[in-house]
Amino acid sequence: MTFAWSTVGTVHVNGVRLGFRESGDPAGAPVVLLHGSGSNASTWDRFAARLAGAGRRAIAVDLRGHGSSARTGGYALDALRDDVLALIEKLSLRGAVLVGHSVGGYAALAAAQQSPDGVGSLVLEDLAAPPRVRSPMNGFNPLQALGAAAGIFTARRDYQLRAVASILRQLTRPDAGWWARLGEVRQPTLILSGGPASCIPPARLADVTGEIPGARLTTIPVGHRVHSLAPDQFAAEVLRFLNPTGRPARPHLAGFRHAEDRARVSRLTAQIASE
């Protein structure tokens, strides 16, 4: 059965039209879902249903050049970051959790570094981490990469090929500066690796985890698309990270327009915490 999102729409940020879809409690703590290259927001259908069941508000975004979002003249990685930050402001999602797969994880991490107060926590699924230095293939396994992309290229194409090519080209370049800035991350961070079957070297993600203060690494050895290939394990790990006490998720007060509503929710939250 196809998952039914409560809202499917578009928003204009940075002169670009971005498609997005929502589900869950509008007053719930927001979680922004960012797909990988060659994919689109629908990849999060199953996980969004789990988030909604946990009392959270899920917002899945089509990156520029993908899905219902505009095809543009450029696909710089900084532009993907800026799109995420502008969307957070446009939809009043400050303090949201960012969950990103592959290049979506890259954009989520960059957004968190750029706006420490705008992002609450990070879940980086098989993060597309660039190599630190140049080396033969930079640890990149082309056969694994083709396997990860097989579903993309055999299905109906819902992205601009130039967008995917540009993003992948940028991510394979060594970027020592990117690595040097990892220590600036202040948000609680969960990193999920797809293990040896993934095109992202597990050792590289272990190195990333070691550079981000307090970050935690979990391996689910199914390959690059963990949320699709092991949806139950993925959801369990992420929800445990987001709500380690097992209590209901805290309401997102920005979703309430009136002061008395916010005060009522604050009292309810305090009551839940004291139980």
ZAVEXLO-953364 format. One record per residue (C-alpha): y, z, x. Coordinates in steps of 0.5 Angstrom, whole numbers, padded with zeros to 4 digits, always signed. Layout:
REM ZAVEXLO-953364
YZX;...
REM end
This chain:
REM ZAVEXLO-953364
+0000+0000+0000;+0007-0002+0003;+0011+0004+0004;+0018+0004+0000;+0024+0006+0003;+0029+0009-0001;+0035+0005+0002;+0035-0002+0005;+0042-0004+0008;+0047-0007+0013;+0052-0004+0017;+0058-0007+0021;+0059-0004+0028;+0062-0006+0034;+0063-0013+0031;+0055-0014+0030;+0051-0013+0023;+0046-0008+0024;+0040-0008+0019;+0037-0001+0017;+0033+0003+0012;+0032+0010+0010;+0027+0015+0007;+0027+0022+0005;+0031+0027+0003;+0039+0025+0004;+0041+0032+0006;+0035+0033+0011;+0035+0033+0018;+0036+0026+0020;+0032+0022+0025;+0034+0015+0028;+0028+0011+0029;+0029+0005+0034;+0024+0000+0035;+0022-0004+0042;+0023-0011+0043;+0020-0017+0039;+0019-0012+0033;+0023-0009+0028;+0025-0003+0023;+0018-0004+0019;+0014-0002+0025;+0016+0005+0023;+0014+0005+0016;+0008+0010+0017;+0012+0015+0021;+0018+0015+0016;+0013+0017+0011;+0011+0023+0015;+0018+0025+0016;+0020+0024+0009;+0014+0029+0007;+0016+0034+0013;+0023+0034+0009;+0027+0030+0014;+0031+0024+0013;+0029+0018+0017;+0033+0012+0019;+0030+0006+0022;+0035+0001+0025;+0034-0007+0027;+0036-0008+0034;+0041-0013+0035;+0037-0020+0035;+0032-0017+0031;+0030-0017+0024;+0035-0017+0019;+0041-0015+0025;+0045-0021+0027;+0044-0026+0033;+0049-0025+0038;+0052-0028+0044;+0049-0022+0049;+0044-0017+0049;+0046-0013+0055;+0043-0006+0055;+0049-0002+0054;+0051-0006+0048;+0044-0003+0045;+0046+0004+0047;+0053+0003+0044;+0050+0000+0037;+0046+0006+0037;+0052+0011+0038;+0057+0007+0033;+0051+0007+0028;+0051+0015+0029;+0058+0015+0027;+0058+0010+0022;+0053+0014+0018;+0055+0021+0020;+0049+0022+0024;+0052+0027+0029;+0046+0031+0032;+0041+0027+0030;+0034+0026+0033;+0033+0020+0036;+0026+0017+0037;+0025+0010+0041;+0019+0006+0043;+0020+0002+0049;+0027-0001+0050;+0029+0003+0043;+0027+0009+0048;+0032+0006+0053;+0037+0006+0048;+0036+0013+0045;+0036+0016+0052;+0043+0012+0054;+0046+0014+0048;+0044+0021+0049;+0047+0021+0056;+0053+0018+0053;+0054+0023+0048;+0051+0029+0049;+0054+0032+0043;+0052+0027+0038;+0045+0027+0040;+0040+0033+0038;+0034+0031+0041;+0030+0026+0044;+0023+0023+0043;+0021+0017+0048;+0015+0013+0046;+0012+0009+0052;+0020+0009+0055;+0022+0002+0058;+0024+0005+0065;+0026+0001+0070;+0023+0001+0077;+0027+0005+0082;+0026+0001+0088;+0024-0007+0089;+0016-0007+0090;+0011-0013+0089;+0011-0013+0081;+0014-0006+0081;+0008-0003+0078;+0008-0008+0072;+0001-0011+0070;+0003-0018+0066;-0004-0018+0063;-0003-0011+0060;+0004-0014+0058;+0001-0020+0054;-0004-0016+0051;+0002-0011+0048;+0006-0017+0046;+0000-0021+0043;+0001-0018+0036;+0009-0020+0036;+0008-0027+0039;+0002-0029+0034;+0006-0026+0028;+0012-0029+0024;+0017-0029+0029;+0023-0024+0026;+0027-0024+0032;+0031-0028+0037;+0027-0030+0043;+0033-0030+0048;+0034-0023+0046;+0027-0021+0048;+0027-0025+0054;+0034-0022+0056;+0032-0015+0055;+0026-0016+0059;+0029-0019+0065;+0034-0013+0065;+0029-0008+0065;+0025-0011+0070;+0030-0010+0075;+0030-0004+0080;+0036+0001+0078;+0037+0007+0082;+0043+0009+0079;+0039+0010+0072;+0034+0014+0076;+0040+0018+0079;+0043+0020+0072;+0036+0023+0069;+0038+0030+0071;+0044+0029+0066;+0040+0029+0060;+0041+0036+0056;+0037+0035+0050;+0030+0037+0049;+0026+0031+0051;+0019+0029+0049;+0016+0023+0053;+0010+0020+0050;+0005+0015+0055;+0000+0010+0052;-0004+0012+0058;-0007+0007+0063;-0008+0001+0058;+0000+0001+0057;+0004-0004+0061;+0009+0002+0062;+0006+0005+0069;+0004+0012+0067;+0006+0015+0074;+0013+0012+0072;+0013+0016+0066;+0011+0022+0070;+0017+0021+0075;+0022+0020+0069;+0019+0027+0066;+0020+0031+0072;+0027+0028+0073;+0029+0030+0066;+0031+0038+0066;+0025+0041+0061;+0022+0035+0059;+0015+0035+0056;+0010+0029+0057;+0004+0028+0053;-0001+0022+0054;-0004+0019+0048;-0009+0013+0052;-0009+0008+0047;-0004+0003+0050;+0004+0001+0049;+0005+0002+0042;+0002+0009+0041;+0006+0010+0034;+0002+0004+0031;-0005+0005+0035;-0005+0012+0034;-0001+0014+0028;-0004+0021+0026;-0004+0023+0033;+0003+0020+0034;+0006+0024+0028;+0003+0030+0030;+0006+0031+0037;+0013+0029+0035;+0013+0033+0029;+0010+0039+0033;+0016+0038+0038;+0021+0037+0032;+0019+0044+0029;+0015+0048+0034;+0015+0054+0029;+0012+0050+0023;+0018+0052+0019;+0021+0047+0014;+0026+0043+0018;+0033+0046+0018;+0038+0042+0013;+0043+0037+0016;+0050+0040+0013;+0054+0034+0014;+0050+0031+0009;+0054+0036+0004;+0061+0034+0002;+0063+0040-0001;+0064+0047+0003;+0061+0051-0003;+0055+0046-0002;+0054+0047+0005;+0055+0055+0005;+0049+0055+0000;+0045+0051+0004;+0047+0056+0010;+0045+0062+0006;+0038+0058+0005;+0037+0057+0012;+0038+0064+0014;+0034+0066+0009;+0028+0062+0011;+0029+0064+0018;+0029+0071+0016;+0022+0070+0013;
REM end
